Amino acid sequence: MTDERAERYRAIAARDARFDGQFVTAVRTTGIYCRPSCPARTPKPENVTFYLTSAAAHDAGFRACKRCLPEATPGTPAWDVRRDAAGRAMRLVADGVVDREGVAGLAARLGYSPRHLHRVLRTELGASPLTLARAQRAQTARTLLTGTDLPVADVAFAAGFGSIRQLNDTVRAVFATTPTALRRRRPAPVGTATAGDRVHLDLTLPVREPFDAAGTIAYLAARAVAGVETASLEGPTVRYARTLHLPHGPGAVAVTAGPAVGPGRLAAHLELSSWQDVATAVARLRRLLDLDADPVAVDTALADDPVLAPSVAARPGTRVPGAVDAHEIVVRACVGQQISVAAARTHLDRLTSAAGTPYPSTIDGLDRLFPTAAQVADDDGTHLALPARQRRTVVDTARALADGTLAVDVGADAADLRAALEARHGIGPWTSGYVALRVLGDPDVWLDGDAALRAGARALGLPDDASLAARADRWAPWRSYAARHVWQAAAPRSGRNTP
């Protein structure tokens, strides 16, 4: 038995929930696959096969366990850690690219032919792009069937299926039951409603514990753009809401965490223009809040350093917030260069008020969408009180994003993305690193020269000069998370983004 296989077998023998979502366990004698923490009797080692994805288990002829529901787990953190084609592809599949653009569109985004991409994913993950997308549709369908009263026909199209028959066939293949039978096993349903031309949906999102919800939302609250985002950090329950650009129209989402919701989960309310955006909205929300991270692995590694150990103990489960819109993060990063977080927020408030599209949401405090790259370019820096050179950087970069000259999305290669950004006038390593950290969820970014990191280093007794980057090397491959702890040490002293 290999070391990796032995480790996974120990995890299922211990029913270790920390590994839920990181792999599934398929049992040859039963034809069923489970999450690692499944309470069923531990199978014999010779009867077990481990798969990185549920799609691979489906493809091998296994069906999901009805007892542990392996589809209802947090996602796999490996897709952010892995910088290869498979990891990039999985991020795009989660965002719904296969459903919207087909396998050819997915391959084009990654720079491969469809045949080569199929070969890569088969080799690395044991499943084809279509099988991976099908597994995601099945997961979305299960969530809607068990958590809402949405009619089955609407569930089919909301999950991305082309027909009710496709939904029925997939549910039978994956869950060994029918959609109506799956719905009968649910607890009391959460209601859904339609208001005018919008649809509303309440969901519960699984989270890998521990999760520093207050710290994550506080980070977003400090950067919240008026009308686009709201946040509440009062009391034990925390809440964050924002508007969204989605493939089938604008929308909004509000998420709540705290004792009232319960451990290991968040409550999310979605407001959408189309049911077809359910899976994409959920995937983007999970990326924004970094819900699929492996906090135990991160905290264990960083706690080995006595400098960070107190912060890790005080804030277990610290996350690195991601993005719901890649172009938005690029604009934010260009505006925020060399100025404080508060100043950047003021500039972005003004820009959004002038250039963003009004969106009167039913969620309190939300009334506008963050401007698209095209809208930022059309504004031509008129509402940005920045130095002329920086305004030109913002406008030129937005124009390049709008016309496709500069491609930035969750499937980008980190090194290529940073090189493309830094090749542009006015963009340096700090900005490209910040974009990689937020858009790609890169767990190992260190923003060398960042003023807040230097202030935090001084507070922690670390060097605040050029040697700090070398000192940070010992935190690899989790330097993005280490930076969050160092930033928190600097919070009372500095809020400046300065390379």
C-alpha positions in Angstrom: 0.0 0.0 0.0 1.5 3.4 -1.0 1.9 6.1 1.6 -0.9 8.2 0.0 -3.2 5.2 -0.1 -2.4 4.3 3.5 -3.0 7.9 4.6 -6.4 7.9 2.9 -7.4 4.5 4.4 -6.4 5.8 7.9 -8.7 8.8 7.3 -11.7 6.6 6.4 -11.0 4.2 9.3 -11.0 7.2 11.6 -14.1 8.7 9.8 -12.1 12.0 9.7 -14.4 14.8 8.4 -11.4 17.0 7.6 -10.9 15.0 4.4 -14.5 15.3 3.2 -14.5 16.7 -0.3 -10.8 16.0 -0.8 -11.4 12.5 -2.2 -14.1 9.9 -2.3 -14.0 6.2 -1.3 -15.5 3.7 -3.7 -16.2 0.2 -2.5 -16.1 -2.6 -5.1 -18.3 -5.0 -3.2 -21.2 -2.6 -2.8 -20.8 -0.4 -5.9 -21.1 2.7 -3.7 -18.8 5.6 -3.1 -18.7 7.6 0.2 -17.2 10.6 1.8 -14.3 9.8 4.2 -16.4 10.4 7.3 -19.2 8.1 6.3 -20.5 6.3 9.4 -20.9 3.0 7.6 -18.6 0.1 8.5 -15.0 0.5 7.2 -14.5 -1.6 4.1 -11.5 -3.9 3.7 -8.5 -2.3 2.1 -8.5 -4.6 -0.9 -12.1 -3.6 -1.7 -11.4 0.2 -1.8 -10.5 2.5 -4.6 -9.9 6.2 -4.0 -10.9 8.9 -6.5 -10.1 12.6 -6.5 -13.6 13.5 -7.8 -17.1 12.1 -7.6 -17.2 12.3 -11.4 -14.4 9.8 -11.7 -16.3 7.4 -9.3 -19.5 7.9 -11.4 -17.5 7.1 -14.5 -16.2 3.9 -13.0 -19.7 2.7 -12.3 -20.1 3.7 -8.6 -23.1 5.4 -7.1 -23.3 8.0 -4.3 -24.0 6.8 -0.8 -27.5 7.7 0.4 -26.4 7.8 4.0 -23.4 10.2 3.9 -24.3 12.2 0.8 -20.8 12.7 -0.5 -22.0 15.3 -3.0 -23.0 17.6 -0.1 -19.4 18.3 1.1 -17.2 21.3 0.8 -15.2 21.4 -2.4 -11.7 20.2 -3.0 -8.9 22.7 -2.0 -6.5 21.1 -4.4 -7.8 23.1 -7.3 -6.3 26.3 -5.9 -3.1 24.6 -4.8 -2.6 22.9 -8.1 -1.3 25.2 -10.9 -1.5 22.6 -13.6 -4.1 22.3 -16.4 -6.3 20.0 -14.3 -6.6 22.4 -11.4 -7.3 25.3 -13.8 -9.9 23.3 -15.7 -11.7 22.4 -12.4 -12.0 26.0 -11.5 -13.6 26.8 -14.8 -15.9 23.7 -14.7 -17.1 24.9 -11.3 -17.9 28.3 -12.8 -20.1 26.6 -15.4 -17.9 27.2 -18.5 -18.7 23.7 -19.9 -22.4 24.3 -19.7 -22.1 27.7 -21.3 -19.3 27.2 -23.9 -18.9 23.5 -24.2 -15.8 21.4 -24.0 -14.3 23.4 -27.0 -14.8 26.6 -25.0 -13.1 25.2 -21.9 -10.2 23.9 -24.0 -9.8 27.3 -25.8 -9.6 29.1 -22.4 -6.8 26.8 -21.3 -5.0 26.9 -24.6 -5.4 23.2 -25.5 -7.2 21.2 -28.1 -10.4 19.4 -26.8 -8.7 16.1 -27.4 -5.6 17.0 -25.4 -7.7 18.4 -22.6 -9.7 15.2 -22.5 -6.5 13.2 -22.3 -5.1 15.4 -19.5 -8.2 15.2 -17.3 -8.6 11.5 -17.9 -5.1 10.9 -16.8 -5.0 13.3 -13.8 -8.6 13.1 -12.5 -10.1 9.9 -14.0 -12.9 11.8 -15.7 -13.6 13.7 -18.9 -14.7 17.4 -19.0 -18.3 16.3 -19.8 -18.3 13.9 -16.9 -17.0 16.5 -14.5 -19.7 19.0 -15.7 -22.3 16.3 -15.3 -21.3 15.6 -11.7 -21.6 19.3 -10.9 -25.1 19.4 -12.5 -26.1 16.4 -10.4 -24.8 18.1 -7.2 -26.8 21.3 -8.0 -29.9 19.2 -8.8 -29.6 17.4 -5.5 -29.2 20.7 -3.6 -32.3 22.1 -5.3 -34.4 19.0 -4.9 -33.6 18.6 -1.2 -33.5 22.2 -0.2 -36.3 23.9 -2.1 -39.8 23.4 -3.3 -38.9 24.3 -6.9 -40.8 22.1 -9.4 -38.7 19.3 -10.8 -38.9 20.7 -14.4 -37.4 24.0 -13.1 -34.7 22.1 -11.2 -33.6 20.4 -14.4 -33.0 23.6 -16.2 -31.6 25.4 -13.2 -29.1 22.7 -12.7 -28.0 23.0 -16.4 -29.7 19.9 -17.9 -31.2 20.2 -21.4 -34.3 18.3 -20.5 -36.2 16.6 -17.6 -35.2 13.2 -19.1 -31.5 14.1 -18.7 -32.1 15.0 -15.1 -33.9 11.7 -14.4 -31.2 9.7 -16.1 -28.4 11.4 -14.2 -30.1 11.2 -10.8 -30.7 7.5 -11.4 -27.0 7.0 -12.4 -25.5 9.0 -9.6 -27.9 8.5 -6.7 -29.7 5.3 -7.7 -33.1 6.9 -7.2 -35.4 9.3 -8.9 -35.7 13.1 -8.4 -39.1 12.7 -6.7 -37.8 10.0 -4.4 -34.7 12.1 -3.6 -37.0 15.0 -2.7 -39.2 12.8 -0.4 -36.1 12.1 1.8 -35.5 15.8 2.5 -36.1 17.5 5.8 -38.7 20.3 5.9 -38.2 22.3 2.7 -36.9 25.8 2.5 -39.4 27.9 0.5 -38.6 29.5 -2.8 -40.4 32.5 -4.2 -40.5 34.5 -7.4 -40.8 38.3 -7.2 -41.5 40.0 -10.5 -38.8 39.1 -13.0 -36.4 37.7 -10.3 -36.2 34.4 -8.5 -35.2 33.9 -4.9 -33.6 30.9 -3.3 -32.4 30.0 0.2 -29.6 27.5 0.5 -27.2 26.1 3.1 -23.6 25.9 2.1 -21.2 23.4 3.7 -18.0 24.8 5.1 -14.8 23.0 6.2 -14.2 23.8 9.8 -12.7 25.8 11.4 -13.9 28.9 9.6 -13.2 32.5 10.8 -16.4 33.9 9.4 -16.0 37.2 11.3 -12.5 37.8 10.1 -13.3 37.0 6.5 -16.3 39.3 6.4 -14.4 42.0 8.2 -11.8 41.9 5.4 -14.6 42.3 2.8 -16.4 45.0 4.9 -13.2 47.2 5.0 -13.2 47.2 1.2 -17.0 47.3 0.6 -18.2 49.6 -2.2 -21.3 51.5 -1.4 -24.4 50.1 -3.1 -22.5 47.0 -4.3 -21.7 45.5 -0.9 -23.0 45.6 2.7 -21.7 43.9 5.8 -22.7 43.5 9.4 -20.4 42.4 12.2 -22.5 43.1 15.2 -23.2 40.3 17.6 -22.5 36.6 17.2 -24.1 36.5 13.8 -22.2 38.1 10.9 -23.7 38.9 7.5 -22.4 40.0 4.1 -24.3 40.8 0.9 -23.4 42.0 -2.6 -24.6 42.4 -6.1 -23.3 40.1 -8.9 -22.8 40.1 -12.7 -23.9 36.6 -13.8 -24.1 35.0 -17.2 -27.9 35.3 -17.5 -28.4 38.7 -15.9 -27.6 40.6 -12.7 -28.2 39.2 -9.2 -27.4 39.5 -5.6 -26.5 37.3 -2.7 -26.6 37.5 1.1 -24.7 35.1 3.4 -25.1 34.7 7.1 -22.9 32.8 9.6 -23.2 32.3 13.4 -24.7 30.2 16.1 -28.2 30.6 14.6 -27.0 28.9 11.4 -24.9 26.2 13.1 -21.3 25.0 12.7 -19.9 23.8 9.4 -22.4 25.8 7.3 -23.5 29.2 6.0 -27.0 30.4 5.1 -27.2 32.0 1.7 -30.0 33.8 0.0 -29.8 34.2 -3.8 -31.6 36.7 -5.9 -31.2 35.9 -9.6 -32.4 36.9 -13.0 -32.5 33.2 -14.0 -32.5 29.8 -12.3 -29.7 28.8 -14.7 -27.3 31.0 -12.7 -27.7 29.0 -9.4 -24.6 26.8 -9.8 -22.4 29.7 -11.0 -23.6 32.0 -8.2 -22.9 29.4 -5.6 -19.4 28.6 -7.0 -18.5 32.3 -7.1 -19.7 32.8 -3.5 -17.7 29.8 -2.4 -14.6 31.3 -4.0 -15.2 34.7 -2.6 -15.3 33.3 1.0 -12.6 30.7 0.4 -15.0 28.0 1.7 -13.2 25.1 0.1 -9.8 25.8 1.7 -8.2 23.1 4.0 -7.9 25.2 7.2 -6.5 22.3 9.3 -3.5 21.9 6.9 -2.9 25.6 6.7 -3.2 26.2 10.5 -1.0 23.2 11.3 1.7 24.4 9.0 1.7 28.1 10.1 1.4 27.2 13.8 4.8 25.5 13.6 6.3 29.0 13.4 6.3 30.6 17.0 5.8 34.0 15.5 2.5 33.1 13.9 1.3 30.5 16.4 -0.5 33.0 18.7 -2.4 34.5 15.7 -3.3 31.1 14.4 -4.6 30.1 17.8 -6.6 33.3 18.1 -8.1 33.1 14.6 -8.3 29.4 13.5 -9.7 28.9 10.1 -8.5 32.3 8.7 -9.4 32.5 5.0 -8.1 34.4 2.0 -11.1 36.1 0.3 -11.3 35.5 -3.4 -13.5 37.1 -6.1 -16.9 36.9 -7.7 -15.6 38.8 -10.8 -12.1 38.7 -12.1 -12.3 42.0 -14.0 -13.6 43.7 -10.9 -10.5 42.6 -8.9 -8.2 43.9 -11.6 -9.8 47.3 -11.5 -9.8 47.4 -7.7 -6.1 46.4 -7.7 -5.1 49.1 -10.2 -7.1 51.8 -8.3 -5.7 50.7 -4.9 -2.0 50.8 -5.8 0.0 53.0 -3.4 -3.0 54.3 -1.5 -4.8 53.3 1.6 -7.7 50.8 1.7 -10.0 53.6 2.8 -8.8 55.9 0.0 -9.3 53.2 -2.6 -12.8 52.6 -1.3 -13.6 56.3 -1.7 -12.4 56.3 -5.3 -14.3 53.1 -6.1 -17.5 54.5 -4.4 -17.3 57.5 -6.7 -16.6 55.5 -9.8 -19.4 53.0 -9.1 -21.9 55.7 -8.4 -21.1 57.3 -11.8 -20.5 54.3 -14.0 -22.1 51.3 -12.4 -25.5 50.0 -13.6 -28.4 50.6 -11.1 -29.8 47.4 -9.6 -32.6 47.9 -7.1 -32.2 44.7 -5.1 -34.6 43.5 -2.5 -31.6 42.9 -0.2 -31.2 46.1 1.9 -28.3 48.3 1.0 -27.8 47.0 -2.5 -28.7 49.2 -5.4 -25.9 49.1 -7.9 -23.6 46.7 -9.8 -19.9 47.2 -9.8 -19.0 48.8 -13.2 -17.9 46.4 -15.9 -14.5 46.8 -17.6 -16.2 48.5 -20.6 -18.0 51.0 -18.3 -14.7 51.8 -16.5 -13.0 52.4 -19.9 -15.9 54.6 -21.1 -15.7 56.7 -17.9 -12.1 57.5 -19.0 -11.0 58.2 -15.4 -13.4 61.2 -15.1 -14.5 60.1 -11.6 -11.2 58.9 -10.3 -9.3 61.6 -8.4 -5.9 59.8 -9.0 -2.7 61.0 -10.5 -2.9 61.1 -14.3 -0.5 58.2 -14.8 -2.5 55.9 -12.5 -5.8 57.0 -14.1 -4.4 56.1 -17.5 -3.3 52.7 -16.1 -6.8 52.0 -14.8 -8.5 53.0 -18.0 -6.1 51.3 -20.4 -6.2 48.1 -18.4 -10.0 48.2 -18.3 -10.1 48.7 -22.1 -7.8 45.7 -22.6 -10.1 43.6 -20.4 -13.2 44.7 -22.3 -11.8 44.0 -25.8 -10.1 40.7 -24.8 -6.6 41.9 -25.3 -6.0 41.1 -21.6 -7.6 37.8 -20.5 -8.1 37.3 -16.7 -10.3 34.5 -15.3 -10.2 31.7 -12.8 -8.6 29.3 -15.3 -5.6 31.5 -16.0 -2.1 30.2 -15.3 -0.6 32.1 -12.4 2.8 32.8 -14.0 1.3 33.8 -17.3 -1.3 36.0 -15.7 1.3 37.9 -13.6 3.6 38.3 -16.6 0.7 39.7 -18.8 -0.2 42.2 -16.1 3.3 43.3 -15.4 3.9 43.9 -19.1 1.4 46.7 -18.9 2.5 50.2 -18.1 1.9 51.1 -14.5 1.4 47.6 -13.1 4.0 46.0 -10.9 4.5 42.8 -8.9 2.3 44.0 -6.0 -0.7 44.5 -8.3 -0.2 41.2 -10.2 0.3 39.3 -7.0 -2.9 40.7 -5.5 -4.8 39.7 -8.6 -3.4 36.2 -8.5 -4.3 36.0 -4.8 -7.9 37.1 -5.2 -8.8 35.8 -8.6 -7.0 32.5 -8.7 -7.1 31.8 -5.0 -3.4 31.2 -5.2 -2.4 30.1 -1.6 1.3 31.0 -1.9 1.4 34.7 -2.8 3.7 37.1 -0.9 3.2 40.8 -1.7 6.8 41.8 -1.3 7.1 45.4 -0.2 3.5 45.8 1.0 3.4 48.5 3.6 0.8 46.8 5.8 2.9 43.5 5.7 5.9 45.5 6.8 4.0 47.1 9.6 2.7 43.8 10.7 6.2 42.3 10.6 7.4 45.1 12.9 4.5 44.3 15.3 5.5 40.7 15.3 9.2 41.4 15.8 10.1 40.3 12.3 12.4 42.3 9.9 10.6 44.9 7.9 13.2 45.3 5.2 14.1 43.3 2.0 14.9 40.3 4.1 11.2 39.8 5.1 10.5 38.0 1.8 13.2 35.5 2.5 11.8 35.1 6.1 8.3 34.4 4.5 9.7 31.5 2.4 9.3 29.2 5.4 5.6 29.7 5.3 5.3 28.3 1.7 3.1 26.9 0.3 0.7 28.9 2.5 2.2 32.4 2.2 -1.2 34.0 1.2 -2.7 32.8 4.5 0.4 33.8 6.4 0.0 37.3 4.9 -3.5 37.5 6.4 -2.1 36.8 9.8 0.6 39.4 9.4 -1.9 41.9 8.0 -4.1 41.4 11.1 -1.1 42.2 13.3 -0.8 45.5 11.4 -4.5 46.3 11.4 -4.5 49.0 14.1 -1.4 50.6 12.6 -1.7 50.5 8.8 -4.3 50.1 6.1 -2.0 51.1 3.2 -1.4 49.1 0.0 2.0 50.3 -1.0 4.7 48.3 -2.9 
